[in-house]
């Protein structure tokens, strides 16, 4: 159940709760699962304005008490403006929203400079093409960057709801894979295939 809730599988969690008759466990807020999924989806499709609004509707303290997360959400919004070719809007947004936060928190300046460097290149071109951003910064335009931001936000929401940021099942699976890796250096044995998780999931 914990895995289904944390990963956002609302329908499966509801069905499992009914079939397993989990009456003695703390009640599960299924609406909160749907809210988290809606926010995560907004980030993953690049609609950071909607994501921030929904987070503030859910619990404004999440962003008020987490300046790093707030900066990363605004950084992602800047990336989306650059991706859309809205250069004037991107420059204004960076000056009004991100520059002051960089002055308050010097640790953000490097990330801001790296993001602003995208303005010098064509976001529609691949890193290997003429005019494309070099690979050192081109990764900011990849879907994985949206996923990274969405995961950070989802974790903060879970913590605000007093839920673990990661299902114990995922942690145990990583431990199993690590144990197999250590043991395989010393002996041959049949390995358990954690096929329900990607290699990237297991290495996080």
Residue pairs with C-beta under 8 A, 6 or more apart in sequence:
1 13
1 16
1 17
1 20
1 22
1 25
1 28
2 164
2 167
2 168
2 169
3 167
3 168
3 169
3 170
4 12
4 13
4 16
5 13
5 28
5 33
5 163
6 158
6 163
6 164
6 165
6 166
6 167
7 167
8 33
8 36
8 37
8 40
8 154
9 33
10 30
10 33
10 34
10 37
13 28
13 30
13 33
14 30
16 22
17 28
29 161
32 58
32 161
35 54
35 58
36 154
36 157
36 158
38 54
39 51
39 54
39 55
39 58
39 153
39 154
39 157
40 150
40 153
40 154
42 48
42 50
42 51
42 54
43 51
43 73
43 76
43 146
43 149
43 150
43 153
44 143
44 146
44 147
44 150
45 146
46 76
46 80
46 83
46 146
48 73
48 74
48 76
48 77
48 80
49 77
51 73
51 153
52 63
52 73
52 77
55 62
55 63
55 153
55 157
56 63
58 157
59 157
59 160
61 160
62 69
62 156
62 157
62 160
63 69
63 70
63 73
66 156
67 101
67 104
67 105
68 105
68 108
69 152
69 153
69 156
70 101
71 98
71 101
71 105
71 108
71 111
72 149
72 152
73 149
73 153
74 93
74 97
74 98
74 101
75 98
75 111
75 112
75 115
75 149
76 145
76 146
76 149
77 93
77 97
78 90
78 93
78 94
78 97
78 98
78 115
79 115
79 118
79 140
79 141
79 145
81 89
81 90
81 93
82 90
82 115
82 118
82 119
82 123
82 141
83 123
83 141
85 123
85 124
87 119
90 119
91 119
94 112
94 115
94 116
98 108
98 112
99 112
101 108
102 108
102 109
102 112
114 136
114 137
114 140
115 137
115 140
117 133
117 137
118 133
118 137
118 140
118 141
120 133
121 131
121 132
121 133
121 134
121 137
121 138
122 131
122 132
122 133
123 133
123 141
125 131
125 132
125 133
126 132
126 138
127 133
127 134
127 135
127 138
132 138
133 141
139 145
155 165
158 164
158 165
159 165
170 197
170 201
173 194
173 197
173 202
174 202
174 204
176 192
176 194
177 194
177 202
180 191
180 192
183 189
184 191
194 202
